[in-house]
């Protein structure tokens, strides 16, 4: 799941300018969100995580 979170943060960072502190907070939020996901596929988790952040 860590790889998926890294991919989400990299993609989101290209779309939105965020500070280091914001990135840490968002990373924790995404990790918590994805930990509840039944999916184990890294690609699917990355997509779900990016959708989650964009909907915030």
N, C-alpha and C positions, 0 to 999 in steps of 0.2 A: 504494500500500500504506500510505502514511502516514495517509491518511484512515481506513482500516480500523483501524489501531492506535489512532488517536485515539478512535474510536468504542468500541473494546474497553475502553480505559482509562476512558473516561467512564462506561460502563455498569458496569464492575467497581467503580469508585470509589463508585457508588451502592449497591452490594451489601455492600461490605466497607470498613471504615475503614482506610486505609493512609496512611503518612507519605509525605512528598515523596521521601525516599531509597528507600523501598520501591517507589514508583511508577516511579522511574527504573530500578531493577533489573528490575521486572516488564515495563516498556516494552521494555527491551533483550531480555528473554527472549521476549516475544511477537513482536517484530520478527524475531528469529532463527528462531523456529518458523515464522512465516508466509513467510519468505523461501524455505523449502523446499517450500512448497505449490505444486502445479501450477496452482491456480486463479488467475485474474486478476480475478475479479469482486469488487468491494469489499464487497458485502453478504455474500458467501460467506466471504471472508477474515475479516470481522468476527465472523461466527458461529463459525468455526473457532478464532479467537483467544480468544473468550470461553469456548468449551468447554475449550480448553487451560488457561486460568487456573483455571477452576472445578474441573478435575480434579487440579490441583496439590495 
